């Protein structure tokens, strides 16, 4: 007989109610069929032998390894029980209406390598959810998340972190602990600056900082030699550092809709550049 890890089952049921599951675009099989048939739930299993007095039985245990409910009309505050899904490798909840703060218990998800909470929608009350609010670049925006728990910076396996489209005004220097990060999306927040530790994340390939209030980019950006996309559009920048010319993997540079008065000549060194936005 099959069974599911009890803490996983309870956490998913809690998640369903906290995120108003009855109103999801697709909630197929949730709370009815076996957990491994619930839409958006990825799983794995293991077998063990239960030995009795006269016979033995092989049993299969299912545990949850991923949750993908991207753009599925979720709304509400993430429950603390999300931390009980401690076999998760990915949690993809972007383009929904997640509000409040990320619970500290997210730090229990030590296997997590992909966390997507970006691109949330504005809570429009009783207005039709089709009336989504966008920024100038077509990204969904929301009042969303304002504070990030310290435990987030202990998820050392993260290679992709999307926190775009919220109201985050400061980033902890502990983001530098996430040395495996390749994709960091922070667009559409209230950031005025970034901690110095960001420029030491040497594996970064995409750094999306558009639609914030950032006033300057330091010379240390030149450390990010693997970067192939840099989003700086719609900020408060007046110049770009010469060291940007060291980013010899860069293919896409978006720096339009700033107040640029100085363009470094070193941009001419970016021989792989396919798109340059400076307008």
C-alpha positions in Angstrom: 0.0 0.0 0.0 1.1 3.6 -0.7 1.3 6.3 2.0 2.5 9.8 2.1 4.8 11.3 4.8 2.3 12.6 7.3 4.0 16.0 7.8 3.9 16.6 4.0 0.2 15.8 3.7 -0.7 18.0 6.6 1.5 20.9 5.3 -0.1 20.7 1.9 -3.7 20.7 3.3 -2.7 23.7 5.4 -1.2 25.4 2.3 -4.4 24.8 0.3 -6.6 26.6 2.9 -4.1 29.4 3.6 -3.8 30.1 -0.1 -7.6 29.9 -0.8 -7.4 26.7 -2.8 -11.0 26.6 -3.7 -10.5 29.6 -6.0 -7.3 28.4 -7.8 -7.5 28.3 -11.5 -6.6 24.6 -11.3 -6.9 22.6 -8.0 -7.3 19.2 -9.7 -7.3 16.4 -7.1 -6.3 18.5 -4.2 -7.8 17.1 -0.9 -9.4 14.3 -2.8 -7.0 11.9 -4.7 -3.7 10.7 -3.5 -1.1 13.5 -2.9 1.0 12.3 -5.8 -2.0 13.2 -8.1 -2.5 16.7 -6.9 -1.8 19.2 -9.6 1.5 21.1 -9.2 2.9 18.6 -6.6 6.1 16.9 -7.6 7.1 13.8 -5.6 9.4 10.9 -5.1 9.1 7.7 -3.2 10.9 4.9 -1.4 10.0 1.4 -0.5 10.5 -0.4 2.7 9.6 -3.9 4.0 7.3 -4.2 6.9 8.0 -7.6 8.6 5.2 -9.3 10.5 5.2 -12.5 12.5 4.3 -14.7 9.6 4.7 -12.5 6.5 6.2 -9.3 5.3 4.8 -6.5 3.1 6.5 -4.0 0.9 5.2 -0.5 1.3 5.8 2.7 -0.7 6.1 6.1 1.0 5.6 9.2 -1.1 7.3 12.5 -0.2 7.0 15.9 -1.8 10.0 17.3 -3.7 8.5 20.3 -5.6 5.5 22.6 -5.7 4.7 24.5 -8.9 1.5 26.6 -8.7 2.8 29.5 -10.8 0.1 31.9 -12.0 -2.7 29.9 -10.4 -4.7 32.5 -8.5 -3.3 31.8 -5.1 -3.9 34.5 -2.5 -3.0 34.8 1.1 -0.1 34.6 3.5 2.3 31.7 3.4 1.6 29.4 6.4 4.5 28.6 8.8 3.8 24.9 8.0 5.5 25.4 4.6 8.7 24.6 6.5 7.5 21.1 7.1 7.9 20.3 3.4 11.6 19.8 4.1 12.2 17.6 1.0 11.3 20.4 -1.4 13.9 21.1 -4.2 11.8 23.8 -5.8 8.9 26.1 -4.8 7.4 28.0 -7.7 4.6 30.4 -6.6 5.2 33.4 -8.8 2.5 35.5 -10.4 -0.1 35.0 -7.7 -1.3 37.2 -4.8 1.0 36.3 -1.9 1.0 39.0 0.8 2.5 39.4 4.2 5.9 38.2 5.2 7.8 35.1 4.2 7.7 32.9 7.4 11.0 32.2 9.2 10.2 28.5 8.8 11.3 28.7 5.1 14.7 28.2 6.5 13.8 24.5 7.1 13.8 23.9 3.3 17.5 23.2 3.2 17.3 21.2 0.0 15.6 24.1 -1.9 17.5 25.2 -5.0 14.8 27.2 -6.8 12.5 29.7 -4.9 10.1 31.7 -7.1 7.9 34.2 -5.3 8.2 36.9 -7.9 5.8 38.7 -10.1 2.8 38.8 -7.7 -0.4 40.5 -8.5 -2.0 43.5 -6.9 -4.8 42.6 -4.5 -7.8 44.1 -6.1 -10.4 43.1 -3.6 -13.7 42.3 -5.3 -12.6 43.6 -8.7 -12.1 40.9 -11.3 -8.7 39.3 -11.1 -8.3 39.9 -14.8 -7.7 43.6 -14.0 -4.0 42.9 -13.1 -1.7 45.8 -12.5 1.5 46.0 -14.4 4.6 48.2 -14.3 6.0 49.9 -17.4 7.7 46.7 -18.5 4.7 44.4 -18.3 5.6 42.8 -15.0 2.8 42.2 -12.5 3.2 44.3 -9.3 1.7 44.0 -5.8 1.9 45.4 -2.4 3.2 41.9 -1.5 6.2 41.1 0.6 8.1 43.8 2.5 10.4 42.0 4.9 12.6 38.9 4.3 13.4 36.4 7.1 17.0 35.9 8.2 16.5 32.2 7.6 16.2 32.8 3.8 19.9 33.5 3.7 20.7 30.0 5.1 19.3 28.2 2.0 22.8 27.6 0.6 21.7 25.3 -2.3 19.7 28.1 -4.0 20.7 28.7 -7.5 17.6 30.8 -8.5 15.8 33.3 -6.3 13.0 35.4 -7.6 11.6 38.1 -5.3 10.5 40.5 -8.0 7.4 42.7 -7.8 7.1 43.3 -4.1 7.9 46.2 -1.8 11.3 45.1 -0.4 13.3 48.2 0.5 16.5 46.6 1.9 18.4 43.4 1.3 20.5 41.8 4.0 24.3 41.5 3.5 23.7 37.9 4.2 22.5 37.4 0.6 26.3 36.9 0.0 26.0 33.5 1.8 24.1 32.2 -1.3 27.3 31.5 -3.2 25.5 29.1 -5.6 23.1 31.7 -7.0 23.0 32.0 -10.7 19.7 33.9 -11.1 18.7 36.7 -8.8 15.5 38.6 -9.6 14.8 41.7 -7.5 13.0 43.9 -10.1 10.0 46.0 -9.1 10.9 46.6 -5.4 11.8 49.7 -3.4 15.6 49.1 -3.3 17.8 52.2 -3.3 21.1 50.2 -3.0 22.4 46.7 -2.7 24.7 45.2 -0.1 28.4 44.9 -1.1 28.1 41.1 -0.8 26.0 40.9 -4.0 29.0 41.7 -6.1 30.8 38.7 -4.7 28.1 36.3 -6.1 30.5 35.2 -8.8 28.3 32.5 -10.4 25.5 35.0 -11.3 24.3 34.8 -14.8 21.1 37.0 -14.5 20.8 40.0 -12.2 17.4 41.7 -12.6 17.2 45.0 -10.7 14.8 47.0 -13.0 12.1 49.2 -11.6 13.7 50.1 -8.2 15.2 53.3 -7.0 18.9 52.4 -7.2 21.1 55.5 -7.5 24.5 54.0 -8.3 26.2 50.8 -9.3 29.7 50.2 -7.8 32.9 49.3 -9.5 32.7 45.8 -8.0 30.0 44.9 -10.6 33.0 44.0 -12.8 33.5 41.0 -10.6 30.5 39.2 -12.1 32.3 37.7 -15.1 29.7 35.1 -15.9 26.8 37.6 -16.1 25.0 37.5 -19.4 21.9 39.6 -18.5 21.9 42.7 -16.4 18.6 44.6 -15.8 19.0 48.2 -14.5 16.1 49.9 -16.3 13.8 52.3 -14.6 16.0 53.3 -11.7 17.7 56.6 -10.6 21.1 56.0 -12.2 23.2 58.9 -13.5 26.1 56.9 -14.7 27.5 53.4 -15.1 31.0 52.3 -13.9 33.8 51.7 -16.4 34.2 48.2 -14.9 30.9 47.2 -16.6 33.2 46.7 -19.6 34.8 43.7 -17.8 31.5 41.7 -18.1 32.7 39.9 -21.2 29.9 37.3 -21.1 27.2 40.0 -21.2 24.6 39.7 -23.9 21.7 41.9 -22.6 22.2 45.2 -20.8 19.0 47.1 -19.9 19.8 50.5 -18.5 17.0 52.6 -20.2 14.7 54.9 -18.3 17.4 56.3 -16.0 19.0 59.7 -15.9 22.2 58.7 -17.4 24.6 61.5 -18.2 27.7 59.4 -18.6 28.1 56.2 -20.7 31.5 54.4 -20.2 33.5 53.8 -23.3 34.3 50.4 -21.9 30.8 49.2 -23.1 32.6 48.9 -26.5 34.5 45.9 -25.0 31.3 43.9 -24.6 31.7 41.9 -27.9 28.9 39.4 -27.1 26.3 42.1 -26.5 23.1 41.4 -28.4 20.9 44.1 -26.8 21.9 47.5 -25.3 19.1 49.7 -23.8 20.3 53.2 -22.8 17.4 55.4 -23.9 
